[in-house]
Amino acid sequence: MIKFIKNFRKDDSGAVTVDWVVLTAAVCALAGAAYTAIETGSGNLTADTSAYLSGKTDTIGVAGQ
């Protein structure tokens, strides 16, 4: 039983899995935060562009212009 405990304590193959799980969770959290920031900014840009274009007059195909 003592030999089993010593071998179990020396075996660190599961530590790599834990590292990958933590790293993957951090990347997913960062991607979610970036998506939220981009979504808000692009929504504001779309609204501003729509407001700007709604005030413009279409002059394509008008004679004399």
Phi, psi and omega in degrees: 000321179296320180296319178299317181294319179295318178294320179297321180292326181281334183285118181238027182292333178284343181295327179294320179297317178298318178300315180293322178295316179294317179297316179295320178296320179294318179296318179296319179295319178294319178296320178296318178294318179295319179299317180297317179295318181291320181298316180295314181295319181290327176296318178294319179296319179296317179296317179295319179294319178297317179295320179295313183289332180291338179271357182265153178257140179280117181246011180285128176083007179275129181295139177086010181246000000 
